[in-house]
Every structure is written in structure tokens, then in C-alpha cells.
Amino acid sequence: MARTVEAYGRIDRFVNNASINGVIKPTEELTFENYQTVLGINVTGAAIGRKHVVAQRKTQGSGTIVTSASNGRPLGDPARAPVSP
């Protein structure tokens, strides 16, 4: 953030777009660490980026933040496969 402001004087637009789907395997096989990795990037990473840009926006009086995320999953994801009787 500091290097960007130093180089350009301000931040007018921030696209907050870091997202992963994590490990692709049946839900019952996912570990706590798998969930923590996804949350760390998708939620915490976005919050930290936004936190720093909001502070800069207040200093300069304007700016735009666009946050996007995707919960899309590849076809054939075993977690979405039909359960056999």
C-alpha cells in the first residue's frame, strides 16, 4: 500500500479479488486445516486488504473498492456427487 501511494500519490481503485475453492474432495474428508486455508484467503485476506484501502481513502477523501468472490466449483466435484444408496 505504501509503495503504491509513494509511486502514484493515491489509490483511486482497489479490486479486492483473492479467492480459492480449496481442496476438492468429499465434504466428510475435509480437514479443519482445509477450511482454515479457504477462510484465510477468501475472508481474512479480503478484510485485511479492505482495511488498508479504507484508511487510505479517508486520508485522500475518495476512492473505490470492488470486492468480488466466486463460489464456483469445477464439474465433477466429488462433494456434489449424488449419494449412492
KATA-V863702 format. One line per field, one symbol per residue. burial: # if it has 16 or more other C-alpha atoms within 10 Angstrom, else .. A space follows every 50 residues. Layout:
burial=???
//
This chain:
burial=.........##....##.###...............###.##..##..## ..##.##.......#....................
//
